[in-house]
Amino acid sequence: MSATVRRWPPWTAEVSGHAADFARRVDAAAGDATAAIHQWLVETGRIRPDAHIIHLEVRTWRAR
């Protein structure tokens, strides 16, 4: 089965707010960006809870 998954976060003019939300989600997932994005995709109905993310590309990242 093929599915189209939208980029996360959904890019708008308020990117900084999305970045802060992403940072909170990654922190809550013990630093696991894939788990954080998976949880967001499940919460928003974009994937099923049993789906597996097999590839994740993070375009920018700044270590804290």
Biopython code that builds the backbone (N, CA, C, O; Angstrom):
import numpy as np
from Bio.PDB.StructureBuilder import StructureBuilder

atoms = [
    (1, "MET", "N", (0.840, -1.166, 0.000)),
    (1, "MET", "CA", (0.000, 0.000, 0.000)),
    (1, "MET", "C", (0.889, 1.233, 0.000)),
    (1, "MET", "O", (1.878, 1.294, 0.730)),
    (2, "SER", "N", (0.539, 2.198, -0.806)),
    (2, "SER", "CA", (1.293, 3.441, -0.897)),
    (2, "SER", "C", (0.500, 4.555, -0.237)),
    (2, "SER", "O", (-0.725, 4.609, -0.350)),
    (3, "ALA", "N", (1.196, 5.431, 0.444)),
    (3, "ALA", "CA", (0.521, 6.546, 1.106)),
    (3, "ALA", "C", (1.355, 7.804, 0.943)),
    (3, "ALA", "O", (2.584, 7.753, 0.910)),
    (4, "THR", "N", (0.677, 8.918, 0.845)),
    (4, "THR", "CA", (1.359, 10.203, 0.798)),
    (4, "THR", "C", (1.342, 10.771, 2.203)),
    (4, "THR", "O", (0.285, 10.893, 2.823)),
    (5, "VAL", "N", (2.497, 11.112, 2.691)),
    (5, "VAL", "CA", (2.595, 11.691, 4.029)),
    (5, "VAL", "C", (3.066, 13.123, 3.863)),
    (5, "VAL", "O", (4.067, 13.387, 3.198)),
    (6, "ARG", "N", (2.340, 14.037, 4.469)),
    (6, "ARG", "CA", (2.729, 15.443, 4.399)),
    (6, "ARG", "C", (3.948, 15.694, 5.251)),
    (6, "ARG", "O", (4.217, 14.959, 6.201)),
    (7, "ARG", "N", (4.683, 16.731, 4.910)),
    (7, "ARG", "CA", (5.847, 17.100, 5.704)),
    (7, "ARG", "C", (5.429, 17.491, 7.104)),
    (7, "ARG", "O", (4.330, 18.000, 7.318)),
    (8, "TRP", "N", (6.310, 17.251, 8.049)),
    (8, "TRP", "CA", (6.068, 17.676, 9.411)),
    (8, "TRP", "C", (7.145, 18.638, 9.801)),
    (8, "TRP", "O", (8.307, 18.342, 9.524)),
    (9, "PRO", "N", (6.884, 19.733, 10.401)),
    (9, "PRO", "CA", (5.544, 20.247, 10.665)),
    (9, "PRO", "C", (4.938, 20.813, 9.401)),
    (9, "PRO", "O", (5.651, 21.059, 8.428)),
    (10, "PRO", "N", (3.618, 21.024, 9.400)),
    (10, "PRO", "CA", (3.007, 21.635, 8.220)),
    (10, "PRO", "C", (3.509, 23.065, 8.118)),
    (10, "PRO", "O", (3.193, 23.897, 8.968)),
    (11, "TRP", "N", (4.281, 23.354, 7.091)),
    (11, "TRP", "CA", (4.975, 24.642, 7.012)),
    (11, "TRP", "C", (4.027, 25.797, 6.791)),
    (11, "TRP", "O", (3.195, 25.783, 5.884)),
    (12, "THR", "N", (4.170, 26.800, 7.642)),
    (12, "THR", "CA", (3.386, 28.033, 7.553)),
    (12, "THR", "C", (4.319, 29.178, 7.868)),
    (12, "THR", "O", (5.528, 28.989, 7.997)),
    (13, "ALA", "N", (3.761, 30.357, 7.992)),
    (13, "ALA", "CA", (4.571, 31.526, 8.340)),
    (13, "ALA", "C", (5.070, 31.442, 9.785)),
    (13, "ALA", "O", (5.985, 32.172, 10.166)),
    (14, "GLU", "N", (4.482, 30.568, 10.579)),
    (14, "GLU", "CA", (4.849, 30.477, 11.998)),
    (14, "GLU", "C", (5.786, 29.298, 12.245)),
    (14, "GLU", "O", (5.540, 28.483, 13.134)),
    (15, "VAL", "N", (6.841, 29.209, 11.475)),
    (15, "VAL", "CA", (7.773, 28.091, 11.579)),
    (15, "VAL", "C", (8.386, 28.009, 12.964)),
    (15, "VAL", "O", (8.580, 26.909, 13.481)),
    (16, "SER", "N", (8.695, 29.134, 13.576)),
    (16, "SER", "CA", (9.335, 29.094, 14.899)),
    (16, "SER", "C", (8.447, 28.405, 15.926)),
    (16, "SER", "O", (8.955, 27.695, 16.794)),
    (17, "GLY", "N", (7.153, 28.593, 15.850)),
    (17, "GLY", "CA", (6.240, 27.904, 16.759)),
    (17, "GLY", "C", (6.253, 26.404, 16.529)),
    (17, "GLY", "O", (6.184, 25.624, 17.478)),
    (18, "HIS", "N", (6.343, 26.000, 15.265)),
    (18, "HIS", "CA", (6.423, 24.581, 14.938)),
    (18, "HIS", "C", (7.738, 23.989, 15.431)),
    (18, "HIS", "O", (7.781, 22.852, 15.902)),
    (19, "ALA", "N", (8.798, 24.760, 15.319)),
    (19, "ALA", "CA", (10.104, 24.278, 15.787)),
    (19, "ALA", "C", (10.068, 24.032, 17.291)),
    (19, "ALA", "O", (10.609, 23.037, 17.774)),
    (20, "ALA", "N", (9.438, 24.932, 18.026)),
    (20, "ALA", "CA", (9.336, 24.760, 19.475)),
    (20, "ALA", "C", (8.495, 23.531, 19.808)),
    (20, "ALA", "O", (8.829, 22.782, 20.727)),
    (21, "ASP", "N", (7.407, 23.318, 19.069)),
    (21, "ASP", "CA", (6.570, 22.141, 19.282)),
    (21, "ASP", "C", (7.355, 20.876, 18.972)),
    (21, "ASP", "O", (7.284, 19.897, 19.716)),
    (22, "PHE", "N", (8.105, 20.895, 17.874)),
    (22, "PHE", "CA", (8.927, 19.740, 17.514)),
    (22, "PHE", "C", (9.943, 19.444, 18.612)),
    (22, "PHE", "O", (10.132, 18.284, 18.981)),
    (23, "ALA", "N", (10.601, 20.481, 19.138)),
    (23, "ALA", "CA", (11.596, 20.289, 20.204)),
    (23, "ALA", "C", (10.942, 19.674, 21.440)),
    (23, "ALA", "O", (11.513, 18.774, 22.056)),
    (24, "ARG", "N", (9.763, 20.146, 21.806)),
    (24, "ARG", "CA", (9.048, 19.574, 22.963)),
    (24, "ARG", "C", (8.716, 18.106, 22.730)),
    (24, "ARG", "O", (8.865, 17.272, 23.624)),
    (25, "ARG", "N", (8.265, 17.804, 21.521)),
    (25, "ARG", "CA", (7.900, 16.420, 21.198)),
    (25, "ARG", "C", (9.121, 15.495, 21.229)),
    (25, "ARG", "O", (9.041, 14.374, 21.733)),
    (26, "VAL", "N", (10.246, 15.964, 20.692)),
    (26, "VAL", "CA", (11.465, 15.148, 20.703)),
    (26, "VAL", "C", (11.945, 14.962, 22.134)),
    (26, "VAL", "O", (12.373, 13.869, 22.505)),
    (27, "ASP", "N", (11.882, 16.008, 22.937)),
    (27, "ASP", "CA", (12.256, 15.881, 24.352)),
    (27, "ASP", "C", (11.376, 14.844, 25.053)),
    (27, "ASP", "O", (11.871, 14.015, 25.817)),
    (28, "ALA", "N", (10.073, 14.898, 24.787)),
    (28, "ALA", "CA", (9.135, 13.960, 25.420)),
    (28, "ALA", "C", (9.385, 12.521, 24.968)),
    (28, "ALA", "O", (9.045, 11.572, 25.674)),
    (29, "ALA", "N", (9.984, 12.370, 23.778)),
    (29, "ALA", "CA", (10.296, 11.034, 23.244)),
    (29, "ALA", "C", (11.736, 10.643, 23.556)),
    (29, "ALA", "O", (12.319, 9.814, 22.857)),
    (30, "ALA", "N", (12.307, 11.228, 24.593)),
    (30, "ALA", "CA", (13.676, 10.921, 25.033)),
    (30, "ALA", "C", (14.699, 11.121, 23.908)),
    (30, "ALA", "O", (15.659, 10.359, 23.790)),
    (31, "GLY", "N", (14.482, 12.149, 23.088)),
    (31, "GLY", "CA", (15.430, 12.469, 22.033)),
    (31, "GLY", "C", (15.233, 11.711, 20.727)),
    (31, "GLY", "O", (16.021, 11.877, 19.796)),
    (32, "ASP", "N", (14.210, 10.894, 20.643)),
    (32, "ASP", "CA", (13.958, 10.078, 19.454)),
    (32, "ASP", "C", (13.051, 10.851, 18.484)),
    (32, "ASP", "O", (11.830, 10.868, 18.646)),
    (33, "ALA", "N", (13.665, 11.494, 17.470)),
    (33, "ALA", "CA", (12.900, 12.307, 16.515)),
    (33, "ALA", "C", (11.900, 11.459, 15.737)),
    (33, "ALA", "O", (10.790, 11.916, 15.464)),
    (34, "THR", "N", (12.269, 10.246, 15.379)),
    (34, "THR", "CA", (11.355, 9.375, 14.629)),
    (34, "THR", "C", (10.126, 9.047, 15.465)),
    (34, "THR", "O", (9.007, 9.075, 14.951)),
    (35, "ALA", "N", (10.312, 8.738, 16.734)),
    (35, "ALA", "CA", (9.176, 8.439, 17.616)),
    (35, "ALA", "C", (8.282, 9.663, 17.779)),
    (35, "ALA", "O", (7.057, 9.542, 17.811)),
    (36, "ALA", "N", (8.893, 10.837, 17.881)),
    (36, "ALA", "CA", (8.119, 12.075, 18.038)),
    (36, "ALA", "C", (7.260, 12.323, 16.800)),
    (36, "ALA", "O", (6.083, 12.667, 16.916)),
    (37, "ILE", "N", (7.836, 12.152, 15.635)),
    (37, "ILE", "CA", (7.090, 12.373, 14.399)),
    (37, "ILE", "C", (6.024, 11.301, 14.213)),
    (37, "ILE", "O", (4.914, 11.599, 13.771)),
    (38, "HIS", "N", (6.352, 10.066, 14.544)),
    (38, "HIS", "CA", (5.364, 8.981, 14.462)),
    (38, "HIS", "C", (4.157, 9.305, 15.329)),
    (38, "HIS", "O", (3.016, 9.157, 14.890)),
    (39, "GLN", "N", (4.405, 9.748, 16.559)),
    (39, "GLN", "CA", (3.306, 10.077, 17.467)),
    (39, "GLN", "C", (2.449, 11.199, 16.892)),
    (39, "GLN", "O", (1.221, 11.133, 16.960)),
    (40, "TRP", "N", (3.078, 12.228, 16.329)),
    (40, "TRP", "CA", (2.331, 13.346, 15.736)),
    (40, "TRP", "C", (1.494, 12.864, 14.554)),
    (40, "TRP", "O", (0.339, 13.265, 14.408)),
    (41, "LEU", "N", (2.068, 12.008, 13.712)),
    (41, "LEU", "CA", (1.332, 11.481, 12.563)),
    (41, "LEU", "C", (0.127, 10.656, 13.014)),
    (41, "LEU", "O", (-0.935, 10.726, 12.396)),
    (42, "VAL", "N", (0.283, 9.882, 14.076)),
    (42, "VAL", "CA", (-0.834, 9.100, 14.618)),
    (42, "VAL", "C", (-1.896, 10.045, 15.180)),
    (42, "VAL", "O", (-3.083, 9.890, 14.893)),
    (43, "GLU", "N", (-1.470, 11.022, 15.980)),
    (43, "GLU", "CA", (-2.409, 11.971, 16.596)),
    (43, "GLU", "C", (-3.239, 12.718, 15.563)),
    (43, "GLU", "O", (-4.411, 13.009, 15.801)),
    (44, "THR", "N", (-2.651, 13.023, 14.437)),
    (44, "THR", "CA", (-3.342, 13.800, 13.409)),
    (44, "THR", "C", (-4.019, 12.923, 12.359)),
    (44, "THR", "O", (-4.549, 13.432, 11.372)),
    (45, "GLY", "N", (-4.002, 11.610, 12.569)),
    (45, "GLY", "CA", (-4.697, 10.701, 11.675)),
    (45, "GLY", "C", (-4.025, 10.486, 10.336)),
    (45, "GLY", "O", (-4.670, 10.040, 9.387)),
    (46, "ARG", "N", (-2.745, 10.793, 10.240)),
    (46, "ARG", "CA", (-2.029, 10.653, 8.973)),
    (46, "ARG", "C", (-1.479, 9.237, 8.760)),
    (46, "ARG", "O", (-1.262, 8.827, 7.620)),
    (47, "ILE", "N", (-1.249, 8.483, 9.850)),
    (47, "ILE", "CA", (-0.820, 7.092, 9.738)),
    (47, "ILE", "C", (-1.506, 6.277, 10.820)),
    (47, "ILE", "O", (-2.034, 6.822, 11.790)),
    (48, "ARG", "N", (-1.488, 4.960, 10.637)),
    (48, "ARG", "CA", (-2.022, 4.060, 11.665)),
    (48, "ARG", "C", (-0.967, 3.882, 12.754)),
    (48, "ARG", "O", (0.228, 3.993, 12.480)),
    (49, "PRO", "N", (-1.391, 3.611, 13.974)),
    (49, "PRO", "CA", (-0.434, 3.417, 15.069)),
    (49, "PRO", "C", (0.575, 2.292, 14.822)),
    (49, "PRO", "O", (1.685, 2.341, 15.353)),
    (50, "ASP", "N", (0.214, 1.291, 14.035)),
    (50, "ASP", "CA", (1.132, 0.174, 13.791)),
    (50, "ASP", "C", (2.047, 0.402, 12.584)),
    (50, "ASP", "O", (2.826, -0.484, 12.234)),
    (51, "ALA", "N", (1.970, 1.560, 11.950)),
    (51, "ALA", "CA", (2.830, 1.862, 10.803)),
    (51, "ALA", "C", (4.272, 2.072, 11.265)),
    (51, "ALA", "O", (4.523, 2.520, 12.384)),
    (52, "HIS", "N", (5.205, 1.740, 10.384)),
    (52, "HIS", "CA", (6.621, 1.910, 10.675)),
    (52, "HIS", "C", (7.210, 2.984, 9.774)),
    (52, "HIS", "O", (6.947, 3.000, 8.571)),
    (53, "ILE", "N", (7.994, 3.867, 10.339)),
    (53, "ILE", "CA", (8.716, 4.854, 9.541)),
    (53, "ILE", "C", (10.042, 4.208, 9.173)),
    (53, "ILE", "O", (10.845, 3.870, 10.043)),
    (54, "ILE", "N", (10.263, 4.042, 7.876)),
    (54, "ILE", "CA", (11.495, 3.372, 7.441)),
    (54, "ILE", "C", (12.555, 4.352, 6.958)),
    (54, "ILE", "O", (13.719, 3.981, 6.804)),
    (55, "HIS", "N", (12.164, 5.596, 6.719)),
    (55, "HIS", "CA", (13.134, 6.610, 6.303)),
    (55, "HIS", "C", (12.636, 7.959, 6.802)),
    (55, "HIS", "O", (11.464, 8.301, 6.640)),
    (56, "LEU", "N", (13.527, 8.710, 7.402)),
    (56, "LEU", "CA", (13.186, 10.045, 7.890)),
    (56, "LEU", "C", (14.335, 10.969, 7.544)),
    (56, "LEU", "O", (15.483, 10.704, 7.899)),
    (57, "GLU", "N", (14.031, 12.040, 6.859)),
    (57, "GLU", "CA", (15.056, 13.012, 6.492)),
    (57, "GLU", "C", (14.810, 14.295, 7.277)),
    (57, "GLU", "O", (13.756, 14.920, 7.154)),
    (58, "VAL", "N", (15.776, 14.670, 8.068)),
    (58, "VAL", "CA", (15.701, 15.928, 8.815)),
    (58, "VAL", "C", (16.592, 16.913, 8.081)),
    (58, "VAL", "O", (17.802, 16.710, 7.981)),
    (59, "ARG", "N", (16.001, 17.966, 7.573)),
    (59, "ARG", "CA", (16.749, 18.908, 6.735)),
    (59, "ARG", "C", (17.659, 19.826, 7.540)),
    (59, "ARG", "O", (18.762, 20.145, 7.097)),
    (60, "THR", "N", (17.218, 20.244, 8.696)),
    (60, "THR", "CA", (18.054, 21.096, 9.546)),
    (60, "THR", "C", (17.899, 20.654, 10.982)),
    (60, "THR", "O", (16.843, 20.165, 11.383)),
    (61, "TRP", "N", (18.930, 20.822, 11.738)),
    (61, "TRP", "CA", (18.895, 20.442, 13.148)),
    (61, "TRP", "C", (20.005, 21.192, 13.861)),
    (61, "TRP", "O", (21.132, 21.276, 13.373)),
    (62, "ARG", "N", (19.677, 21.722, 14.994)),
    (62, "ARG", "CA", (20.680, 22.412, 15.795)),
    (62, "ARG", "C", (20.717, 21.736, 17.161)),
    (62, "ARG", "O", (19.726, 21.731, 17.891)),
    (63, "ALA", "N", (21.849, 21.180, 17.490)),
    (63, "ALA", "CA", (21.981, 20.510, 18.796)),
    (63, "ALA", "C", (21.884, 21.541, 19.912)),
    (63, "ALA", "O", (22.333, 22.680, 19.781)),
    (64, "ARG", "N", (21.283, 21.102, 21.014)),
    (64, "ARG", "CA", (21.171, 22.008, 22.163)),
    (64, "ARG", "C", (22.235, 21.738, 23.165)),
    (64, "ARG", "O", (22.295, 22.406, 24.197)),
]
sb = StructureBuilder()
sb.init_structure("model")
sb.init_model(0)
sb.init_chain("A")
sb.init_seg("    ")
for serial, (resi, resn, name, xyz) in enumerate(atoms, 1):
    if name == "N":
        sb.init_residue(resn, " ", resi, " ")
    sb.init_atom(name, np.array(xyz, "f"), 0.0, 1.0, " ", f" {name:<3s}", serial, name[0])
structure = sb.get_structure()
